[in-house]
């Protein structure tokens, strides 16, 4: 008996039967397993989305590079330096219809 209250203290609850506690344990285990499976599936979906975004970015870059390739054009030119004066000038490019005299000079 409790002296302060003047009546008996309540008895602790009796544990449920072995079957009841095991059943609760299995419910919690199944819940935990379902949570882990959902987390794994969510991570897999995110990973596939990131991979798809990477492929889209790579393909976009490749298409942009292919579209920009015709803009790159190299024009060779000759720079001539006079040995006595050091004057630098660019030799003009002559077309296929130029005469031999023009090309030699």
Secondary structure, DSSP 8 states (H G I E B T S, - for coil): --TTTSS----------HHHHHHHHHHHHHHHHHHHHHHHHHHHHHHHHHHHHHHHHHHHHHHHHHHHGGG------EEEE-TTT--EEEE----TT--HHHHH-
